[in-house]
Amino acid sequence: MVDVLTWTVERRVLLADRAERLRKELAEIDVEVARLEAAEVVFGQYAEATDGGRRDDPVVEPDPVEPDPPATQASGAGGMLLVPHRVEEMSEEVLPADYQRIVQVVAGASDGPVKTREVCEKLGLGVLPAQTEAMRGKLRRLADRGWLHRTPSGRYGPR
C-alpha cells in the first residue's frame, strides 16, 4: 500500500513539473507568434507602400525613351531597358521580338484578359508552374511599363 502511495505522489510531482515546463514553453511560443504577426503586418505595409518592389524606383525617373530602331532598343546594353516605358506614340515594334509576340497574343485574345498559362499555351511553351514563372515576369514587366493592363485577378489584357 505504501508503494502505491509513494508512486502516486512521485508521479503527481513529476507531472506537475512537466506541466509547468510546458506552460513556460507555450508562453514563449505565444510571444514568438505575436512577434511574427507583427512582422507580417509591417512587411505587408511595406510591400503595399512599395508595390512589392515591382515598380521602378519613383525617386529616379528614367528619361523618356525615344523610339529608335528595334536593334538599339532590344540590346539592353548601356543601361537601356529591354522593355521601355510606353509613350503614346510608340508602337510594339520597339519591343524585342519575344515581347512583341506576347503583346500580340494578349491583344488577340477574344475572351478578354488572359492568364499567364493561356499565353504560354498560345506560344507553344510549357505550362507547368515552374515553366510559367518566366512568362509571368515578362507579362508583369510589360504591364508595369504600360504595354499591357493587369487586372486585380492577375490576368492581362491589351492597353
N, C-alpha and C positions, 0 to 999 in steps of 0.2 A: 504494500500500500504506500509506503514511504517513497519507493522508487517512482511510482506513478505521479505522486505529488511533486517530487523533485523534477521529474521530466517535464511536467506541465508548467512549472514556474520557469524553468530554463527556456522552454520553448516560447513562452509568453514574452520573456525578456529579449530573446533573440528576435522575435517578430516585431516587437516594439522598436528595437534598434533599427531593424531593416526598414520599417515604415517611416521612421524619422529621416533616414538617408534618402529614401525615395521622395519624401516631401521636399527636401532640400534640392534634389536633382530636378524635380518638377518646377520648383520656383526658379531655378537657373534657366530651365528651358522656356518658361513663360517670359522671362526677361529677354532672352535671345529672340523669341518670336516677336515681341514688341519692338525690338531694335530692327528686325528685318522688315516689319510692317512700316515702320517709319522710313527706312531706307527706300522701300518701294514707292512710297508717296513722294519722297524727294526726287527720286530718279524719274518718276512719271511726270512730275512738274518740269524737270529739266528737259526731258525728251519732248514734251509738249512745247516748251519755250523754244527749243532749237530744231523742232520738227525731226527729231531723231538723228540729226546730223546729216540729213539727206540733201538739204539745200546748200547752195554755196554760201560762204560767209557774207552776211549782208553788209558788213562794215567795208569790205573791199569789193567795190563794184567793178566788174570787168568792163573793159572798153567795148563798145558795140562792135560786133564783128561785121565787117564789110563782106558782101558776097564776092568771093574770089573763085577761081577755078576749083573744082572739086579736089584735085590732087593736093592743093595747098591746104585746104580745109581739113582733109582727111589725114594728113600726115601726123598730127599730134606732136610735132616737133616744135621746139622753141616756145613751149608753154601754150600753144594753141589748143583749144578744146576740140576734141574729136567730134563732139556734138555741140555746135554753137547754140547760143541762146537765140531763139527765133525772133526775128524782126519782121514786121508786117510784109515787107517787100520780098522776103526770102522764099525761095522755092525749095522743095525737097532735094533738089539736085546738089545742094551744098553739103548734104549728109553723105557719109560713107555708104557704099552700096548695100551692106547688110542692114543698115538703119533705114535706108530708102525702102527696102523690101518690107521691113516691119511696118513702117508708116502706111505703105500701100495695102498690106493685109488688114490692118486695123481700119483703114478708110473704106475698104471694100466689103467689110462685114455687113451683111444685110439685117442681122438680128440685133443691131445696136452694139453697145460696148462689149468687148470680148475679154475672156480670161487669158491669162498667160499661157495656159495649157492649149487653148484653141489656136493661139498664134503659133506655138511650136508645131502643132499638128499640121496647120496650113503650110508651114515652111518645110515640112518633112523632117523635123527634128525629134529627138526623144522626148517623151512626156513623163518620165519618172521625176519625182520631186527634185532629186539631185541634178537632173538634166535641165529642169526649167528655171533654176535659180539664175543662170547667166542671162536668160531671156528676161526674167523679171527685173534684173538690174538695168538692162537696156531699155525696157519699157518705162521704168521709173525715171531714168535719165532723160528720155525723150519727153516725158510729162513734166518733169521739173524744169526743163528748158523751153517749154511752151510749144512743143511739136504735137503732143497728144493731150487728151483730157483724161484724168484719172478720177473715177467715181469713188465715193467713200467705201464701196464694197470691194475695191481693188480691181475693178475692170477698167479697160482702157478703150477710149473712143477717139474719133478724129477731133481736132481742134476746130 
